[in-house]
Amino acid sequence: MKSIAILMTVFLFGMGVAHSATPAAQQECDAQAAAKKLAGAAKTSFVGKCVKDAAAAAPVNPKAAQCEKAAADKKLAGAAKNSFIQKCVKTDAAADKAAQCDKAAADKKLAGAAKNSFVQKCVKDSAAK
């Protein structure tokens, strides 16, 4: 039993999974393995792959991390979670672009219709890139 634990640890560290795994991902993968009633090597393999996949899919930017947290707070899962995160990141990205364009308009001392036109064109141009 002790040798299995050592092998599992070496396996996880060797794959680089243990370094990138979040406790939440580890718990989620353990729960999935338990739901599938996996044990032994099958469980170890499943959890290792699950955690590795979770680490690969982990958000790179802070906005995505905030959206992941919001989805977790809402207890979303599966397709609903993925849809929420995609929409959240897209909305935040658009808001960031609008804020940057708004600042550029302020720097140019634009106001009224000229400012609105500039911001709309700026957002549209940055979305096309």
C-alpha positions as CSV (number, residue, x, y, z in Angstrom):
1,M,0.0,0.0,0.0
2,K,2.8,2.4,0.9
3,S,4.5,1.7,-2.5
4,I,1.3,2.5,-4.3
5,A,1.1,5.9,-2.6
6,I,4.8,6.5,-3.5
7,L,4.2,5.5,-7.1
8,M,1.1,7.7,-7.3
9,T,3.1,10.7,-6.0
10,V,5.9,10.1,-8.4
11,F,3.4,9.7,-11.2
12,L,1.7,13.0,-10.4
13,F,4.9,14.9,-10.0
14,G,6.4,13.4,-13.1
15,M,3.5,14.6,-15.2
16,G,3.7,18.1,-13.6
17,V,0.1,17.8,-12.5
18,A,0.7,18.2,-8.8
19,H,2.3,21.6,-9.4
20,S,-0.5,23.0,-11.5
21,A,-3.4,21.3,-9.7
22,T,-5.7,23.5,-7.7
23,P,-7.3,22.1,-4.6
24,A,-10.7,22.6,-6.2
25,A,-9.7,20.7,-9.3
26,Q,-8.3,17.9,-7.2
27,Q,-11.5,17.7,-5.1
28,E,-13.7,17.8,-8.2
29,C,-11.7,15.0,-9.9
30,D,-11.8,12.9,-6.7
31,A,-15.5,13.4,-6.6
32,Q,-15.9,12.3,-10.2
33,A,-13.8,9.2,-9.6
34,A,-15.9,8.4,-6.6
35,A,-19.1,8.8,-8.6
36,K,-17.7,6.4,-11.2
37,K,-16.7,4.0,-8.4
38,L,-13.1,3.9,-9.6
39,A,-10.4,2.4,-7.4
40,G,-6.7,1.7,-7.5
41,A,-4.8,2.3,-10.7
42,A,-8.0,3.2,-12.6
43,K,-8.8,5.9,-10.1
44,T,-5.2,7.2,-10.0
45,S,-5.1,7.4,-13.8
46,F,-8.5,9.1,-14.0
47,V,-7.7,11.6,-11.4
48,G,-4.3,12.4,-12.9
49,K,-5.8,13.0,-16.3
50,C,-8.7,14.9,-14.9
51,V,-6.5,17.3,-12.9
52,K,-4.1,17.7,-15.9
53,D,-7.1,18.6,-18.1
54,A,-8.4,21.0,-15.5
55,A,-5.0,22.7,-15.3
56,A,-4.8,23.0,-19.1
57,A,-8.3,24.5,-19.2
58,A,-7.5,26.8,-16.3
59,P,-8.0,30.5,-17.1
60,V,-4.9,32.4,-18.1
61,N,-6.2,35.9,-17.6
62,P,-7.5,37.4,-14.4
63,K,-10.9,38.2,-16.0
64,A,-11.5,34.5,-16.7
65,A,-10.5,33.7,-13.1
66,Q,-13.1,36.1,-11.8
67,C,-15.7,34.6,-14.1
68,E,-14.8,31.1,-12.9
69,K,-15.2,32.2,-9.4
70,A,-18.6,33.8,-10.2
71,A,-19.7,30.6,-11.8
72,A,-18.6,28.6,-8.8
73,D,-20.5,31.1,-6.5
74,K,-23.6,30.5,-8.6
75,K,-23.0,26.7,-8.3
76,L,-23.1,26.3,-12.1
77,A,-21.8,23.1,-13.7
78,G,-21.4,21.6,-17.2
79,A,-22.7,23.5,-20.2
80,A,-24.3,26.2,-18.1
81,K,-21.0,27.0,-16.4
82,N,-19.1,27.0,-19.7
83,S,-21.7,29.3,-21.3
84,F,-21.7,31.6,-18.3
85,I,-17.9,31.9,-18.3
86,Q,-17.7,32.5,-22.1
87,K,-20.3,35.3,-21.9
88,C,-18.7,36.7,-18.8
89,V,-15.2,36.9,-20.3
90,K,-16.6,38.3,-23.6
91,T,-18.6,41.0,-21.7
92,D,-15.7,41.9,-19.5
93,A,-13.4,42.1,-22.6
94,A,-15.9,44.4,-24.3
95,A,-16.2,46.5,-21.2
96,D,-12.4,46.8,-21.0
97,K,-12.2,47.9,-24.7
98,A,-15.0,50.5,-24.1
99,A,-13.2,51.8,-21.0
100,Q,-9.9,52.1,-23.0
101,C,-11.7,53.9,-25.8
102,D,-13.5,56.1,-23.3
103,K,-10.1,57.1,-21.8
104,A,-8.7,57.8,-25.3
105,A,-11.7,60.0,-26.0
106,A,-11.2,61.9,-22.7
107,D,-7.5,62.3,-23.6
108,K,-8.5,63.9,-26.9
109,K,-11.0,66.1,-24.9
110,L,-14.0,64.9,-26.9
111,A,-17.5,65.3,-25.7
112,G,-21.1,64.7,-26.7
113,A,-21.8,63.1,-30.1
114,A,-18.1,63.3,-31.1
115,K,-17.1,61.3,-28.1
116,N,-19.9,58.7,-28.6
117,S,-18.9,58.3,-32.3
118,F,-15.2,58.0,-31.4
119,V,-15.9,55.4,-28.7
120,Q,-18.2,53.3,-30.9
121,K,-15.6,53.3,-33.8
122,C,-12.8,52.6,-31.4
123,V,-14.6,49.6,-29.9
124,K,-15.6,48.3,-33.3
125,D,-12.0,48.7,-34.7
126,S,-10.5,46.9,-31.7
127,A,-13.0,44.1,-32.0
128,A,-12.1,43.6,-35.6
129,K,-8.4,43.0,-34.8
